[in-house]
């Protein structure tokens, strides 16, 4: 299976933004707050599935798992919108993620 990169997700979100530029909020730093709130709402939908269906159904029931993964995709879409709003590149994210990983590896 081919890897799915953050850069690909960012580009896909840019395509969606271009297609719906007359209907959706313009991607800019001022829109970042709104996108963060939408991301939190999508996380809430994931939490609802965990609360209502439980982890076993997510792992074993095809329909529940599909719904959970779909909500996760929504979270990633808003995450990428936020990156685009603030002009955060894949390289910046990788650097910060890697640095945080190494700090966490030596933390405890």
C-alpha positions as a Markdown table, in Angstrom:
| # | Residue | x | y | z |
|---|---|---|---|---|
| 1 | Unk | 0.0 | 0.0 | 0.0 |
| 2 | Unk | 1.2 | 3.5 | -0.9 |
| 3 | Unk | 1.9 | 6.0 | 1.9 |
| 4 | Unk | -0.5 | 8.8 | 2.4 |
| 5 | Unk | 1.4 | 12.0 | 3.1 |
| 6 | Unk | 0.5 | 15.2 | 5.0 |
| 7 | Unk | 1.4 | 17.0 | 1.8 |
| 8 | Unk | -1.2 | 15.1 | -0.2 |
| 9 | Unk | -3.8 | 15.9 | 2.4 |
| 10 | Unk | -2.9 | 19.6 | 2.3 |
| 11 | Unk | -3.1 | 19.6 | -1.5 |
| 12 | Unk | -6.5 | 17.8 | -1.4 |
| 13 | Unk | -7.8 | 20.4 | 1.0 |
| 14 | Unk | -6.6 | 23.2 | -1.3 |
| 15 | Unk | -8.5 | 21.6 | -4.1 |
| 16 | Unk | -11.7 | 21.5 | -2.0 |
| 17 | Unk | -11.1 | 25.1 | -1.0 |
| 18 | Unk | -10.7 | 26.2 | -4.6 |
| 19 | Unk | -13.8 | 24.3 | -5.7 |
| 20 | Unk | -16.0 | 25.8 | -2.9 |
| 21 | Unk | -14.3 | 29.2 | -2.7 |
| 22 | Unk | -17.6 | 31.0 | -3.2 |
| 23 | Unk | -19.4 | 29.0 | -0.5 |
| 24 | Unk | -16.7 | 28.3 | 2.2 |
| 25 | Unk | -14.7 | 30.7 | 4.4 |
| 26 | Unk | -11.5 | 31.9 | 2.8 |
| 27 | Unk | -8.4 | 30.2 | 4.1 |
| 28 | Unk | -6.4 | 32.8 | 6.0 |
| 29 | Unk | -5.2 | 33.2 | 9.6 |
| 30 | Unk | -8.5 | 34.8 | 10.7 |
| 31 | Unk | -10.3 | 31.7 | 9.6 |
| 32 | Unk | -8.0 | 29.4 | 11.7 |
| 33 | Unk | -10.1 | 29.9 | 14.9 |
| 34 | Unk | -13.3 | 28.8 | 13.1 |
| 35 | Unk | -11.5 | 25.8 | 11.7 |
| 36 | Unk | -10.2 | 24.8 | 15.2 |
| 37 | Unk | -13.8 | 24.9 | 16.5 |
| 38 | Unk | -15.0 | 22.6 | 13.6 |
| 39 | Unk | -12.1 | 20.3 | 14.4 |
| 40 | Unk | -13.2 | 20.1 | 18.0 |
| 41 | Unk | -16.8 | 19.3 | 16.9 |
| 42 | Unk | -15.5 | 16.5 | 14.7 |
| 43 | Unk | -13.5 | 15.1 | 17.7 |
| 44 | Unk | -16.7 | 15.2 | 19.6 |
| 45 | Unk | -18.3 | 13.0 | 17.0 |
| 46 | Unk | -15.5 | 10.5 | 17.4 |
| 47 | Unk | -15.9 | 10.6 | 21.1 |
| 48 | Unk | -19.7 | 10.0 | 20.7 |
| 49 | Unk | -19.0 | 6.8 | 18.8 |
| 50 | Unk | -16.6 | 5.6 | 21.4 |
| 51 | Unk | -19.1 | 6.4 | 24.2 |
| 52 | Unk | -22.1 | 4.9 | 22.5 |
| 53 | Unk | -20.6 | 2.0 | 20.6 |
| 54 | Unk | -17.5 | 1.2 | 22.7 |
| 55 | Unk | -14.1 | 0.2 | 21.6 |
| 56 | Unk | -15.0 | -3.4 | 20.8 |
| 57 | Unk | -17.5 | -2.4 | 18.2 |
| 58 | Unk | -15.0 | 0.0 | 16.6 |
| 59 | Unk | -12.6 | -2.9 | 16.3 |
| 60 | Unk | -15.1 | -5.6 | 15.3 |
| 61 | Unk | -18.2 | -4.1 | 13.6 |
| 62 | Unk | -17.5 | -3.0 | 10.1 |
| 63 | Unk | -20.2 | -0.3 | 10.0 |
| 64 | Unk | -19.1 | 1.2 | 13.3 |
| 65 | Unk | -15.5 | 1.2 | 12.3 |
| 66 | Unk | -16.3 | 2.9 | 9.0 |
| 67 | Unk | -18.2 | 5.6 | 10.8 |
| 68 | Unk | -15.3 | 6.1 | 13.3 |
| 69 | Unk | -12.7 | 6.2 | 10.5 |
| 70 | Unk | -14.8 | 8.7 | 8.5 |
| 71 | Unk | -15.0 | 11.0 | 11.5 |
| 72 | Unk | -11.2 | 10.7 | 11.9 |
| 73 | Unk | -10.9 | 11.7 | 8.2 |
| 74 | Unk | -13.0 | 14.8 | 9.0 |
| 75 | Unk | -10.7 | 15.7 | 11.9 |
| 76 | Unk | -7.7 | 15.4 | 9.6 |
| 77 | Unk | -9.4 | 17.5 | 6.9 |
| 78 | Unk | -9.9 | 20.3 | 9.5 |
| 79 | Unk | -6.4 | 19.8 | 10.8 |
| 80 | Unk | -5.1 | 20.4 | 7.3 |
| 81 | Unk | -7.3 | 23.4 | 6.8 |
| 82 | Unk | -5.8 | 24.8 | 10.0 |
| 83 | Unk | -2.3 | 24.2 | 8.7 |
| 84 | Unk | -3.2 | 26.0 | 5.5 |
| 85 | Unk | -4.8 | 28.9 | 7.4 |
| 86 | Unk | -1.5 | 29.5 | 9.2 |
| 87 | Unk | 0.8 | 28.5 | 6.3 |
| 88 | Unk | 2.3 | 25.6 | 8.2 |
| 89 | Unk | 4.2 | 23.3 | 5.9 |
| 90 | Unk | 4.7 | 19.6 | 6.0 |
| 91 | Unk | 8.4 | 20.2 | 6.8 |
| 92 | Unk | 7.6 | 22.4 | 9.8 |
| 93 | Unk | 5.2 | 19.8 | 11.2 |
| 94 | Unk | 7.7 | 17.0 | 10.7 |
| 95 | Unk | 10.4 | 19.0 | 12.5 |
| 96 | Unk | 8.2 | 19.9 | 15.4 |
| 97 | Unk | 6.8 | 16.4 | 15.6 |
| 98 | Unk | 10.2 | 14.8 | 15.5 |
| 99 | Unk | 11.6 | 17.2 | 18.2 |
| 100 | Unk | 8.6 | 16.5 | 20.4 |
| 101 | Unk | 9.0 | 12.7 | 19.8 |
| 102 | Unk | 12.6 | 12.8 | 21.0 |
| 103 | Unk | 11.8 | 14.9 | 24.0 |
| 104 | Unk | 9.0 | 12.4 | 25.0 |
| 105 | Unk | 11.4 | 9.5 | 24.4 |
| 106 | Unk | 13.6 | 10.8 | 27.2 |
| 107 | Unk | 11.0 | 12.4 | 29.4 |
| 108 | Unk | 10.2 | 9.5 | 31.9 |
